[in-house]
Amino acid sequence: MDKEDKKYIAEVINYFWGPNLITPDRVTEHVATVAYEALSSANSCSDAMDMVPRPTYVRPSMKYIIKQLTGIGKRVATGGSGIYYICKVVISASYEFKIKLALNGL
């Protein structure tokens, strides 16, 4: 793992668990593995969210149904649109203890 790799891995960690939690020089293989697990979980969550129609509080019209299914189809066809905020929140909470242990060499 070179210096540039460590820089980007630190960016991922700081994105999930807060700014300035880690600097590139503190990135280890174990820390990278935990960050990868978290990112994989976040991507799985976001992929699932792409398949959920947006809520409506009344009986949906056919126009609304078509719009929702079209949006889902576009997200599937383009490979998604990033990580949903709710997925980021859940994954960061789920992996917080594990990443902190990894950052402390445990």
C-alpha positions, 0 to 999 in steps of 0.5 A: 500500500503506497502513500496515495492509497493510504490517503484515499483510504483515510478519506473513506474513514473520515467520511464515515466516522468524522473528519480528521479521525485518521491521517494517511500515515496511520492507515494499516492493512487491518484498518483498510480491511475494516473500512472495506467491510464498512464500504461493502455494507454501505454499498449493499444497503444503497443498492437495496435502497435503489429498489425501494419506491419513494413514499406517497401518502395517498393511493398512487396514480399510474403516473406516479408508479411509472415515475418511481419504477422508471427512476429505479430502473435508471438507478439500476442501469447506471450502477446506482447513485452513491451511498444513501445518507441513511446507509452511511449513518447505519454503517458508521454506527455499526462499524464504529467500535470495530474501526476504533479498535483497528485504529488502536492496533487491536 
